[in-house]
């Protein structure tokens, strides 16, 4: 059987046709992969809207249906964790610690646990940080101050950590998200 170069009379022409066929094949698979991903995303969003826990989690700024359903799939109701710090540590959002002689030094985040959920929380934090200047709630004010102090990336991870801790509280206590929530120990001191 003759190859494309022999039919066309030149090897370059055959290479060009072969390259074009590869590009068309790649575009074909990319299109259908994109369609499949869009269908899966729509299905996930519909599932998340039907779940009570996911609906509560989606009230957080920067947390959408994908993040809510991924958290629910990963940890269920969150009761296997003793506290919210353990939950954030399980997702790899807490800094590593190196202690010697009573002096604690914090390092980079550990990146242990579910990388997909951690990525979604950081992407949601990115969205919330971009819109924080337009909001006046307590978390947004804290986030803007933190960004000015430590920089963009550390503020992103800090907000993702805070979101993980809030999500754990929402899952275990079955409470809705309150934007300007003030913990009881601080409310007593301000009165």
MARBA-3410 file (N, C-alpha, C, O; in Angstrom, 1 decimal):
191
0.9,-1.2,0.0,0.0,0.0,0.0,0.9,1.2,0.0,1.9,1.3,0.7 ~ 0.5,2.2,-0.8,1.3,3.4,-0.9,1.0,4.4,0.2,-0.1,4.5,0.7 ~ 2.1,5.1,0.7,1.8,6.1,1.7,1.4,7.5,1.1,1.5,7.6,-0.1 ~ 1.1,8.4,1.9,0.6,9.7,1.4,1.7,10.4,0.6,1.4,11.1,-0.3 ~ 3.0,10.3,1.0,4.0,10.9,0.3,4.2,10.4,-1.2,4.4,11.2,-2.1
4.0,9.1,-1.4,4.1,8.5,-2.7,2.9,8.9,-3.5,3.1,9.2,-4.8 ~ 1.7,9.0,-3.0,0.5,9.4,-3.7,0.6,10.8,-4.2,0.3,11.2,-5.3 ~ 1.1,11.7,-3.3,1.1,13.1,-3.7,2.3,13.5,-4.5,2.4,14.6,-5.1 ~ 3.3,12.6,-4.5,4.5,12.9,-5.3,5.6,13.6,-4.5,6.7,13.8,-5.0 ~ 5.4,14.0,-3.3,6.4,14.6,-2.5,6.3,14.2,-1.0,5.1,14.1,-0.5
7.4,14.0,-0.4,7.3,13.6,1.1,6.8,14.8,1.9,6.1,14.5,2.9 ~ 7.1,16.0,1.6,6.7,17.2,2.4,5.2,17.2,2.4,4.5,17.5,3.4 ~ 4.6,17.0,1.2,3.1,17.1,1.1,2.5,16.0,2.0,1.5,16.2,2.6 ~ 3.1,14.8,2.0,2.6,13.7,2.8,2.7,14.1,4.3,1.8,13.8,5.1 ~ 3.8,14.7,4.7,4.0,15.1,6.1,2.9,16.1,6.5,2.4,16.1,7.6
2.7,17.1,5.6,1.7,18.1,5.9,0.3,17.5,6.0,-0.4,17.9,7.0 ~ -0.1,16.6,5.2,-1.4,15.9,5.3,-1.5,15.1,6.6,-2.5,15.1,7.3 ~ -0.4,14.4,6.9,-0.4,13.6,8.2,-0.5,14.5,9.4,-1.2,14.2,10.3 ~ 0.2,15.7,9.4,0.2,16.6,10.5,-1.2,17.2,10.6,-1.7,17.4,11.7 ~ -1.9,17.5,9.5,-3.2,18.1,9.5,-4.2,17.0,10.1,-5.1,17.4,10.8
-4.0,15.8,9.7,-4.9,14.7,10.3,-4.7,14.6,11.8,-5.7,14.4,12.5 ~ -3.5,14.7,12.3,-3.2,14.7,13.7,-3.9,15.8,14.4,-4.5,15.7,15.5 ~ -3.8,17.0,13.8,-4.4,18.2,14.4,-5.9,18.0,14.5,-6.6,18.4,15.5 ~ -6.5,17.6,13.4,-8.0,17.3,13.3,-8.4,16.3,14.4,-9.4,16.5,15.0 ~ -7.6,15.3,14.5,-8.0,14.2,15.5,-7.9,14.8,16.9,-8.7,14.6,17.8
-6.8,15.6,17.2,-6.7,16.2,18.5,-7.8,17.2,18.8,-8.4,17.2,19.9 ~ -8.2,18.0,17.8,-9.4,18.9,18.0,-10.7,18.1,18.2,-11.5,18.5,19.1 ~ -10.8,17.0,17.5,-12.0,16.2,17.7,-12.1,15.7,19.1,-13.2,15.8,19.7 ~ -11.0,15.1,19.6,-11.1,14.6,21.0,-11.2,15.7,22.0,-11.8,15.5,23.0 ~ -10.5,16.8,21.8,-10.6,17.9,22.7,-12.1,18.4,22.8,-12.6,18.7,23.9
-12.8,18.5,21.7,-14.2,19.0,21.7,-15.0,18.0,22.5,-15.8,18.5,23.3 ~ -14.9,16.7,22.2,-15.8,15.8,22.9,-15.4,15.7,24.4,-16.3,15.4,25.2 ~ -14.1,15.8,24.7,-13.8,15.8,26.1,-14.3,17.0,26.8,-14.8,16.9,28.0 ~ -14.3,18.2,26.2,-14.9,19.4,26.7,-16.4,19.2,26.9,-17.0,19.6,28.0 ~ -17.1,18.6,26.0,-18.5,18.4,26.1,-18.8,17.4,27.3,-19.8,17.7,28.0
-18.0,16.4,27.4,-18.2,15.4,28.5,-18.0,16.1,29.8,-18.8,15.9,30.8 ~ -17.0,16.9,29.9,-16.7,17.6,31.2,-17.8,18.6,31.5,-18.2,18.7,32.7 ~ -18.3,19.3,30.5,-19.5,20.2,30.7,-20.7,19.4,31.2,-21.4,19.9,32.1 ~ -21.0,18.3,30.7,-22.1,17.5,31.1,-21.9,17.0,32.6,-22.8,17.0,33.4 ~ -20.7,16.5,32.9,-20.4,16.1,34.2,-20.5,17.2,35.2,-21.0,17.0,36.4
-20.0,18.4,34.8,-20.1,19.6,35.7,-21.6,19.9,36.0,-22.0,20.3,37.1 ~ -22.4,19.9,35.0,-23.9,20.2,35.1,-24.5,19.2,36.1,-25.3,19.5,36.9 ~ -24.1,17.9,35.9,-24.7,16.9,36.8,-24.2,17.1,38.2,-25.1,16.9,39.1 ~ -23.0,17.4,38.4,-22.5,17.7,39.8,-23.2,18.9,40.4,-23.6,18.8,41.6 ~ -23.4,19.9,39.6,-24.1,21.1,40.1,-25.6,20.8,40.5,-26.0,21.2,41.6
-26.2,19.9,39.7,-27.6,19.5,40.1,-27.6,18.7,41.3,-28.5,18.9,42.2 ~ -26.7,17.8,41.5,-26.6,16.9,42.7,-26.3,17.8,43.9,-26.9,17.6,45.0 ~ -25.4,18.8,43.8,-25.1,19.6,44.9,-26.2,20.5,45.3,-26.4,20.7,46.5 ~ -27.0,20.9,44.4,-28.2,21.7,44.8,-29.3,20.9,45.5,-30.1,21.5,46.2 ~ -29.3,19.6,45.3,-30.3,18.8,46.0,-29.8,18.4,47.4,-30.7,18.1,48.2
-28.5,18.4,47.7,-28.0,18.0,49.0,-28.0,19.2,49.9,-27.6,20.3,49.6 ~ -28.6,19.0,51.1,-28.7,20.1,52.1,-27.4,20.6,52.5,-27.2,21.8,52.6 ~ -26.5,19.7,52.8,-25.1,20.1,53.3,-24.4,20.9,52.2,-23.8,22.0,52.5 ~ -24.5,20.5,51.0,-23.9,21.2,49.9,-24.5,22.6,49.6,-23.7,23.5,49.4 ~ -25.8,22.7,49.8,-26.4,24.0,49.7,-25.9,25.0,50.7,-25.6,26.2,50.4
-25.7,24.5,51.9,-25.2,25.4,53.0,-23.8,25.8,52.7,-23.4,26.9,52.9 ~ -22.9,24.8,52.2,-21.5,25.1,52.0,-21.4,26.1,50.8,-20.5,27.0,50.8 ~ -22.3,26.1,49.9,-22.2,27.0,48.7,-22.6,28.4,49.1,-22.4,29.3,48.2 ~ -23.0,28.7,50.3,-23.3,30.1,50.7,-22.0,30.8,51.0,-22.0,32.1,51.0 ~ -20.9,30.1,51.2,-19.6,30.8,51.4,-19.1,31.5,50.1,-19.3,30.9,49.0
-18.6,32.7,50.2,-18.1,33.3,49.0,-16.9,32.6,48.4,-15.9,32.3,49.1 ~ -17.0,32.2,47.1,-15.9,31.5,46.5,-16.1,30.0,46.5,-15.2,29.3,45.9 ~ -17.1,29.5,47.1,-17.4,28.1,47.1,-18.6,27.8,46.2,-19.7,28.2,46.5 ~ -18.4,27.0,45.2,-19.5,26.6,44.3,-19.9,25.2,44.4,-19.6,24.5,45.4 ~ -20.7,24.7,43.4,-21.2,23.4,43.4,-20.1,22.3,43.4,-20.2,21.3,44.1
-19.1,22.5,42.5,-18.0,21.5,42.4,-17.3,21.4,43.8,-17.1,20.2,44.2 ~ -17.0,22.5,44.4,-16.2,22.4,45.7,-17.1,21.8,46.7,-16.6,20.9,47.5 ~ -18.3,22.2,46.8,-19.2,21.6,47.8,-19.4,20.1,47.6,-19.3,19.4,48.6 ~ -19.7,19.7,46.4,-19.9,18.2,46.2,-18.6,17.5,46.4,-18.6,16.3,46.9 ~ -17.4,18.0,46.1,-16.1,17.4,46.3,-15.8,17.2,47.8,-15.3,16.2,48.2
-16.2,18.2,48.6,-15.9,18.2,50.0,-16.8,17.1,50.6,-16.4,16.3,51.5 ~ -18.1,17.1,50.2,-19.1,16.1,50.8,-18.6,14.7,50.4,-18.7,13.8,51.2 ~ -18.1,14.5,49.1,-17.7,13.2,48.7,-16.4,12.8,49.5,-16.3,11.6,49.8 ~ -15.6,13.7,49.8,-14.3,13.4,50.5,-14.5,13.1,51.9,-13.8,12.2,52.5 ~ -15.3,13.9,52.6,-15.4,13.8,54.1,-16.8,13.5,54.7,-16.9,13.2,55.9
-17.8,13.4,53.9,-19.1,13.1,54.4,-19.6,14.3,55.3,-19.7,15.4,54.8 ~ -19.9,13.9,56.5,-20.4,14.9,57.4,-19.3,15.5,58.3,-19.6,16.4,59.1 ~ -18.1,15.1,58.1,-16.9,15.7,58.9,-16.8,15.3,60.3,-15.9,15.8,61.0 ~ -17.6,14.3,60.8,-17.6,13.9,62.2,-16.4,13.1,62.6,-16.1,12.9,63.7 ~ -15.6,12.6,61.6,-14.5,11.8,61.9,-13.3,12.7,62.3,-12.2,12.2,62.8
-13.4,14.0,62.2,-12.4,14.9,62.7,-12.8,15.5,64.0,-13.9,15.8,64.3 ~ -11.8,15.6,64.9,-12.0,16.1,66.3,-12.4,17.6,66.2,-13.2,18.0,67.0 ~ -11.7,18.3,65.4,-11.9,19.8,65.3,-11.6,20.3,63.9,-11.2,19.5,63.0 ~ -11.8,21.5,63.7,-11.7,22.1,62.3,-10.2,22.2,61.9,-10.0,22.1,60.7 ~ -9.3,22.3,62.8,-7.9,22.3,62.5,-7.5,20.9,61.9,-6.7,20.9,60.9
-8.0,19.9,62.5,-7.7,18.5,61.9,-8.2,18.4,60.5,-7.6,17.8,59.7 ~ -9.4,18.9,60.3,-10.0,18.9,59.0,-9.2,19.6,58.0,-8.9,19.1,56.9 ~ -8.7,20.8,58.3,-7.9,21.6,57.4,-6.5,20.9,57.2,-6.0,21.0,56.1 ~ -6.0,20.3,58.2,-4.7,19.6,58.1,-4.9,18.4,57.2,-4.0,18.0,56.5 ~ -6.0,17.7,57.3,-6.3,16.6,56.4,-6.3,17.0,54.9,-5.9,16.2,54.1
-6.7,18.2,54.7,-6.7,18.7,53.3,-5.3,19.3,52.9,-5.1,19.6,51.7 ~ -4.4,19.3,53.8,-3.1,19.9,53.5,-3.0,21.4,53.5,-2.2,21.9,52.8 ~ -3.9,22.0,54.2,-3.9,23.5,54.2,-3.3,24.1,55.5,-3.4,25.4,55.7 ~ -2.6,23.4,56.3,-2.0,23.9,57.5,-0.5,23.9,57.3,0.0,23.0,56.6 ~ 0.2,24.8,57.9,1.7,24.8,57.7,2.4,23.7,58.5,1.9,23.3,59.5
3.5,23.3,57.9,4.3,22.3,58.7,5.0,23.0,59.8,5.3,24.2,59.7 ~ 5.3,22.3,60.9,5.9,22.9,62.0,7.3,22.2,62.3,7.4,21.0,62.2 ~ 8.2,23.1,62.6,9.5,22.6,63.0,9.9,23.3,64.3,10.1,24.5,64.4 ~ 9.9,22.5,65.4,10.1,23.1,66.7,11.4,22.6,67.3,11.8,21.4,67.2 ~ 12.1,23.5,68.0,13.3,23.2,68.7,13.5,24.1,69.8,13.5,25.4,69.6
13.8,23.6,71.0,14.0,24.5,72.2,12.9,25.4,72.5,13.1,26.5,73.0 ~ 11.7,24.9,72.3,10.5,25.8,72.7,10.1,26.8,71.6,9.1,27.5,71.8 ~ 10.9,26.9,70.6,10.6,27.9,69.5,9.9,27.2,68.4,10.5,26.2,67.8 ~ 8.8,27.6,68.0,8.0,27.0,66.9,8.2,27.8,65.7,8.1,29.0,65.6 ~ 8.6,27.1,64.6,8.8,27.7,63.3,7.8,27.1,62.3,7.8,25.8,62.2
7.0,27.9,61.7,6.0,27.4,60.7,6.6,27.4,59.3,7.3,28.4,59.0 ~ 6.4,26.4,58.5,6.9,26.3,57.2,5.8,26.4,56.1,4.8,27.0,56.4 ~ 6.0,25.7,55.0,5.0,25.7,53.9,3.8,24.8,54.3,3.9,24.0,55.3 ~ 2.8,24.9,53.5,1.6,24.0,53.7,2.1,22.6,53.4,3.0,22.4,52.6 ~ 1.5,21.6,54.1,1.9,20.2,54.0,1.6,19.6,52.7,2.3,18.7,52.3
0.5,20.0,52.1,0.0,19.4,50.8,-0.3,17.9,50.9,-0.1,17.2,50.0 ~ -0.7,17.5,52.1,-1.1,16.1,52.3,-2.6,16.1,52.1,-3.3,17.1,52.1 ~ -3.1,14.9,51.9,-4.6,14.7,51.8,-5.1,14.9,50.4,-4.3,14.7,49.4 ~ -6.3,15.2,50.3,-7.0,15.3,49.0,-6.6,16.6,48.2,-7.0,17.7,48.6 ~ -5.7,16.4,47.2,-5.2,17.5,46.4,-6.3,18.2,45.6,-6.2,19.4,45.4
-7.3,17.4,45.2,-8.4,18.0,44.3,-9.2,19.0,45.2,-9.5,20.1,44.7 ~ -9.6,18.6,46.4,-10.4,19.4,47.2,-9.6,20.7,47.6,-10.1,21.8,47.6 ~ -8.3,20.5,47.9,-7.4,21.6,48.3,-7.3,22.6,47.1,-7.4,23.8,47.3 ~ -7.2,22.0,45.9,-7.1,22.9,44.7,-8.4,23.7,44.5,-8.4,24.9,44.2 ~ -9.6,23.0,44.7,-10.8,23.7,44.6,-11.0,24.8,45.6,-11.5,25.9,45.3
-10.6,24.5,46.9,-10.7,25.5,47.9,-9.8,26.7,47.6,-10.2,27.9,47.9 ~ -8.6,26.5,47.1,-7.7,27.6,46.8,-8.2,28.4,45.6,-8.1,29.6,45.6 ~ -8.8,27.7,44.6,-9.4,28.4,43.5,-10.6,29.3,44.0,-10.8,30.4,43.5 ~ -11.4,28.8,44.9,-12.5,29.5,45.4,-12.0,30.7,46.2,-12.6,31.8,46.2 ~ -10.9,30.5,47.0,-10.3,31.6,47.7,-9.8,32.7,46.8,-9.9,33.9,47.1
-9.3,32.3,45.6,-8.8,33.2,44.6,-10.0,34.1,44.2,-9.8,35.3,44.0 ~ -11.1,33.5,43.9,-12.3,34.2,43.5,-12.8,35.2,44.6,-13.1,36.3,44.3 ~ -12.8,34.7,45.8,-13.2,35.5,46.9,-12.2,36.7,47.2,-12.7,37.8,47.5 ~ -10.9,36.5,47.0,-10.0,37.5,47.2,-10.1,38.6,46.1,-9.9,39.8,46.4 ~ -10.4,38.2,44.9,-10.6,39.2,43.8,-11.8,40.1,44.1,-11.7,41.2,43.7
-12.8,39.6,44.7,-14.0,40.4,45.0,-14.1,40.9,46.4,-15.1,41.6,46.7 ~ -13.1,40.7,47.2,-13.1,41.1,48.6,-13.2,42.6,48.8,-13.8,43.1,49.7 ~ -12.6,43.4,47.9,-12.6,44.8,48.0,-14.0,45.4,47.7,-14.3,46.5,48.1 ~ -14.9,44.6,47.1,-16.3,45.1,46.9,-17.3,44.7,48.0,-18.4,45.1,48.0 ~ -16.8,43.9,49.0,-17.6,43.5,50.1,-17.2,44.1,51.4,-16.0,44.6,51.5
-18.1,44.2,52.3,-17.8,44.9,53.6,-17.9,43.9,54.8,-17.9,44.4,55.9 ~ -18.1,42.6,54.6,-18.2,41.7,55.7,-16.9,41.6,56.4,-15.8,42.0,55.9 ~ -16.9,40.9,57.6,-15.8,40.8,58.5,-14.6,40.0,57.8,-13.5,40.4,57.9 ~ -15.0,38.9,57.1,-13.9,38.1,56.5,-13.2,38.8,55.4,-12.0,38.7,55.2 ~ -14.0,39.6,54.6,-13.4,40.3,53.5,-12.4,41.4,54.0,-11.4,41.6,53.4
-12.8,42.1,55.1,-11.9,43.1,55.7,-10.7,42.4,56.2,-9.6,43.0,56.0 ~ -10.8,41.3,56.9,-9.6,40.6,57.4,-8.7,40.1,56.2,-7.5,40.2,56.3 ~ -9.4,39.7,55.1,-8.6,39.2,54.0,-7.8,40.3,53.3,-6.7,40.1,52.9 ~ -8.4,41.5,53.2,-7.7,42.6,52.5,-6.5,43.1,53.4,-5.4,43.3,52.9 ~ -6.7,43.1,54.7,-5.6,43.4,55.6,-4.5,42.4,55.6,-3.3,42.7,55.6
-4.9,41.1,55.5,-3.9,40.0,55.5,-3.1,40.1,54.2,-1.9,39.9,54.2 ~ -3.8,40.4,53.1,-3.1,40.4,51.8,-2.1,41.6,51.8,-1.0,41.4,51.3 ~ -2.4,42.7,52.4,-1.5,43.8,52.5,-0.2,43.4,53.3,0.9,43.9,53.1 ~ -0.5,42.6,54.3,0.6,42.2,55.3,1.5,41.1,54.8,2.7,41.2,54.8 ~ 0.9,40.0,54.2,1.7,38.9,53.9,1.8,38.6,52.4,2.6,37.7,52.0
1.0,39.2,51.6,1.0,39.0,50.1,-0.1,38.2,49.6,-0.9,37.6,50.4 ~ -0.2,38.1,48.3,-1.3,37.5,47.6,-1.5,36.0,47.9,-2.5,35.5,48.3 ~ -0.4,35.2,47.7,-0.5,33.8,47.7,-0.7,33.3,49.1,-1.5,32.3,49.3 ~ 0.0,33.9,50.1,-0.3,33.4,51.5,-1.7,33.8,51.9,-2.3,33.0,52.7 ~ -2.2,34.9,51.5,-3.6,35.2,51.8,-4.6,34.2,51.2,-5.6,33.9,51.8
-4.3,33.7,50.0,-5.1,32.7,49.3,-5.2,31.5,50.2,-6.2,30.9,50.4 ~ -4.0,31.0,50.6,-4.0,29.7,51.4,-4.6,29.9,52.7,-5.3,29.0,53.2 ~ -4.4,31.1,53.3,-5.1,31.4,54.6,-6.6,31.4,54.5,-7.3,30.9,55.4 ~ -7.1,32.0,53.4,-8.5,32.0,53.2,-9.1,30.6,52.9,-10.1,30.2,53.4 ~ -8.3,29.8,52.1,-8.7,28.4,51.9,-8.8,27.6,53.2,-9.7,26.8,53.4
-7.8,27.9,54.1,-7.8,27.2,55.4,-9.0,27.7,56.2,-9.7,26.8,56.8 ~ -9.3,29.0,56.2,-10.4,29.5,56.9,-11.7,28.9,56.3,-12.6,28.5,57.1 ~ -11.8,28.8,55.0,-13.0,28.2,54.4,-13.2,26.7,54.8,-14.3,26.3,55.1 ~ -12.1,26.0,54.9,-12.1,24.6,55.3,-12.6,24.5,56.7,-13.5,23.6,57.1 ~ -12.2,25.4,57.6,-12.6,25.3,59.0,-14.1,25.7,59.1,-14.8,25.1,59.9
-14.5,26.7,58.3,-15.9,27.1,58.3,-16.8,26.0,57.8,-17.9,25.7,58.4 ~ -16.3,25.3,56.8,-17.1,24.2,56.2,-17.2,23.1,57.2,-18.3,22.5,57.3 ~ -16.2,22.8,58.0,-16.2,21.7,59.0,-17.3,22.1,60.0,-18.1,21.2,60.4 ~ -17.3,23.3,60.5,-18.3,23.8,61.4,-19.7,23.7,60.9,-20.7,23.3,61.5 ~ -19.9,24.1,59.6,-21.2,24.0,59.0,-21.7,22.5,58.8,-22.9,22.3,59.0
-20.8,21.6,58.5,-21.1,20.2,58.4,-21.5,19.6,59.7,-22.5,18.8,59.8 ~ -20.7,19.8,60.7,-20.9,19.1,62.0,-22.0,19.7,62.8,-22.7,19.0,63.5 ~ -22.2,21.0,62.7,-23.2,21.7,63.6,-24.5,21.9,62.8,-25.5,22.3,63.4 ~ -24.5,21.6,61.5,-25.7,21.7,60.6,-26.3,23.2,60.7,-27.5,23.4,60.7 ~ -25.3,24.1,60.7,-25.7,25.5,60.7,-25.5,26.2,59.4,-24.6,25.8,58.6
-26.2,27.2,59.1,-26.0,28.0,57.9,-24.8,29.0,58.1,-24.5,29.3,59.2 ~ -24.3,29.4,57.0,-23.2,30.4,57.0,-23.7,31.8,57.4,-24.7,32.3,56.7 ~ -23.1,32.4,58.4,-23.5,33.8,58.7,-22.3,34.7,58.4,-21.2,34.5,58.9 ~ -22.5,35.6,57.5,-21.4,36.5,57.0,-20.7,37.2,58.1,-19.4,37.1,58.2 ~ -21.3,37.9,59.0,-20.7,38.6,60.1,-20.8,37.9,61.4,-21.1,38.5,62.4
-20.6,36.6,61.4,-20.6,35.8,62.6,-19.5,36.2,63.6,-18.3,36.4,63.2 ~ -19.9,36.4,64.8,-18.9,36.8,65.9,-19.0,35.7,66.9,-20.0,35.4,67.5 ~ -17.8,34.9,67.1,-17.9,33.8,68.1,-18.3,34.3,69.5,-18.1,35.5,69.8 ~ -18.9,33.4,70.2,-19.4,33.8,71.5,-18.4,34.4,72.5,-18.7,35.3,73.2 ~ -17.1,33.8,72.5,-16.1,34.3,73.4,-15.7,35.8,73.0,-15.3,36.5,73.9
-15.9,36.2,71.8,-15.6,37.6,71.4,-16.8,38.5,71.7,-16.7,39.7,72.0 ~ -18.0,37.9,71.5,-19.2,38.7,71.7,-19.4,39.1,73.2,-19.9,40.2,73.4 ~ -18.9,38.3,74.1,-19.1,38.6,75.5,-18.1,39.8,75.9,-18.5,40.6,76.7 ~ -17.0,39.8,75.3,-16.0,40.9,75.6,-16.4,42.2,75.0,-16.0,43.3,75.5 ~ -17.2,42.2,73.9,-17.5,43.5,73.2,-18.8,44.1,73.8,-19.0,45.3,73.6
-19.5,43.4,74.7,-20.7,44.0,75.3,-20.4,44.9,76.4,-21.3,45.4,77.1
END
